[in-house]
Amino acid sequence: MATIGYGRTSTTDQKAGLDAQERDLRAAGCEKLFIEHASGKDIARPQLAAAMEYMREGDTFIVTKLDRLARSVADLMTMVEALTAKGIQFRILAMDLDTAKPTGKLMLGVLGSVAQFEREMMLERQRDGIAAAKAAGKYKGRAPTVRMHAAEIARLHAEGLSNGQIALRLGVHRSNVGRVLKRASNGGLLA
């Protein structure tokens, strides 16, 4: 049974924060650390994936704070389910939460429920705000920026560039390039 720690900072500039996480994880008894610089929004977190692969039944997985591990409640619950399925205990140092104890399991469930509730309330407030702005004629929505590049997308496509190459050159997402080209091939307007 091993104790594995995971630390993350969003940027390489946050060395002090990463040093503090590493110190706290070692003080908690972590024998193996997986450390990385990755935004919480990044889907690819190779050190987290390596930690998940490394751990075995009976191990304990430790993070210093919840936000160092999960991007959302759904993300947290998915990770906890994966850890539980492998027979791995989970600890969050800053919250003194330990899923090896019944109160830790309870607190994790409560935490997940409260976070989900807050997210739903925030989305409801956002929808209400947008509806009020629309009613007042002040909400126009996001400008369809990729359509402004439609003619350029068509020209680059005709030159033989791939959707990915076009997207990279214009600074737009590849799927949007494909959408513009599909719309044009179906007889839709380019602009």
C-alpha positions in Angstrom: 0.0 0.0 0.0 1.5 3.3 -1.2 0.6 6.9 -0.6 0.6 8.9 -3.8 0.4 12.7 -4.1 -0.7 14.9 -6.9 0.1 18.6 -7.3 -0.8 21.0 -10.0 -0.4 24.7 -10.8 -2.0 26.4 -13.8 1.2 28.1 -15.0 4.9 27.6 -14.6 5.1 31.0 -12.9 3.4 29.5 -9.8 6.6 27.8 -8.5 6.0 28.8 -4.9 2.5 27.3 -4.9 3.8 24.1 -6.4 6.7 24.0 -3.9 4.1 24.4 -1.0 2.0 21.6 -2.4 5.0 19.3 -2.8 6.1 20.1 0.8 2.6 19.4 2.2 2.2 16.2 0.2 5.6 14.9 1.5 4.6 15.9 5.1 1.4 13.8 4.6 3.6 10.8 3.9 3.4 10.6 0.1 6.0 8.3 -1.2 5.5 9.1 -4.9 4.5 12.5 -6.3 3.0 13.4 -9.6 3.4 17.1 -10.3 2.5 19.1 -13.4 1.8 22.6 -14.8 -1.6 22.5 -16.5 -4.6 24.7 -16.5 -7.7 23.2 -14.7 -9.4 23.6 -18.1 -6.9 21.4 -19.8 -8.3 18.0 -20.7 -4.9 16.5 -21.0 -3.2 16.3 -17.6 -0.6 13.6 -18.3 0.7 13.5 -14.7 -2.8 12.9 -13.3 -3.3 10.1 -15.9 0.1 8.6 -14.9 -0.9 8.8 -11.2 -4.3 7.0 -11.9 -2.4 4.3 -13.9 0.2 3.9 -11.2 -2.1 3.4 -8.2 -3.2 0.0 -7.0 -5.8 -1.4 -4.7 -5.1 -0.3 -1.1 -3.2 2.8 -2.1 -4.1 6.3 -0.8 -4.3 9.3 -3.2 -3.7 12.7 -1.7 -4.2 16.3 -3.0 -3.7 19.5 -1.0 -6.8 21.2 -2.2 -9.8 20.1 -4.2 -9.3 22.7 -7.0 -5.9 21.1 -7.7 -7.6 18.0 -8.8 -11.1 18.6 -10.2 -12.5 21.2 -12.6 -16.1 20.6 -11.8 -18.3 18.5 -9.5 -18.9 16.0 -12.3 -15.2 15.8 -12.8 -14.6 15.2 -9.1 -17.3 12.6 -8.9 -16.0 10.8 -11.9 -12.5 10.7 -10.4 -13.8 9.5 -7.0 -15.8 6.7 -8.7 -12.6 5.7 -10.6 -10.6 5.7 -7.4 -13.3 3.8 -5.5 -13.5 1.2 -8.3 -9.8 0.6 -8.0 -10.0 0.3 -4.2 -8.0 3.5 -3.6 -8.7 5.9 -0.7 -8.8 9.6 -1.3 -7.7 12.5 0.9 -7.9 16.3 0.5 -5.5 17.9 3.0 -7.0 21.4 3.2 -10.4 20.0 4.0 -9.2 17.2 6.3 -11.3 14.9 4.1 -10.5 11.2 4.0 -12.7 8.7 2.2 -11.3 5.9 4.4 -13.6 7.3 7.1 -17.4 7.3 7.0 -17.5 11.1 7.7 -15.1 11.7 4.8 -17.4 9.8 2.4 -20.4 11.8 3.8 -18.6 15.1 3.4 -17.6 14.3 -0.1 -21.2 13.7 -1.0 -22.4 16.8 0.7 -19.6 18.8 -1.0 -20.6 17.5 -4.4 -24.3 18.3 -3.8 -23.6 21.8 -2.6 -21.2 22.5 -5.5 -23.8 21.2 -8.0 -26.5 23.3 -6.3 -24.3 26.5 -6.6 -23.6 25.8 -10.2 -27.3 25.4 -11.0 -28.1 28.6 -9.2 -25.3 30.5 -11.1 -26.7 29.2 -14.4 -30.2 30.2 -13.4 -29.0 33.7 -12.5 -27.2 33.9 -15.8 -30.3 32.9 -17.8 -32.3 35.5 -15.8 -29.8 38.2 -16.6 -29.7 37.3 -20.3 -33.5 37.3 -20.5 -33.6 40.7 -18.8 -30.9 42.1 -21.1 -32.8 40.8 -24.1 -36.0 42.3 -23.0 -34.3 45.7 -22.6 -32.7 45.3 -26.0 -29.2 45.3 -24.6 -28.2 41.7 -25.3 -26.9 40.9 -28.7 -25.1 37.7 -28.0 -21.6 36.7 -29.0 -20.5 37.9 -32.5 -20.1 35.0 -34.9 -16.4 35.6 -35.5 -15.7 32.6 -37.6 -18.2 33.8 -40.3 -16.1 36.9 -40.7 -13.4 34.6 -42.0 -15.7 32.6 -44.3 -14.2 33.9 -47.5 -10.7 33.4 -46.3 -11.6 29.9 -45.1 -13.0 29.0 -48.6 -9.9 30.4 -50.3 -7.5 28.5 -48.1 -9.6 25.3 -48.5 -9.4 25.8 -52.3 -5.6 26.0 -52.0 -5.6 22.6 -50.4 -5.1 23.4 -46.7 -6.7 21.1 -44.2 -9.3 22.3 -41.7 -6.7 22.1 -38.9 -4.2 24.2 -40.9 -6.9 26.7 -41.8 -7.9 26.9 -38.1 -4.4 27.4 -36.9 -3.7 30.1 -39.5 -6.9 32.1 -38.7 -6.9 31.4 -34.9 -10.3 29.7 -34.9 -11.4 26.3 -33.9 -11.1 23.5 -36.4 -14.7 22.4 -36.0 -15.9 25.9 -36.9 -13.9 25.7 -40.1 -15.6 22.5 -41.0 -19.0 24.0 -40.1 -18.4 27.0 -42.4 -17.2 24.7 -45.3 -20.2 22.4 -44.8 -22.6 25.3 -44.9 -21.0 26.6 -48.1 -21.2 23.2 -49.8 -24.9 22.9 -48.9 -25.5 26.2 -50.7 -25.4 28.4 -47.7 -23.8 31.8 -47.8 -20.2 32.1 -46.8 -20.6 35.4 -45.0 
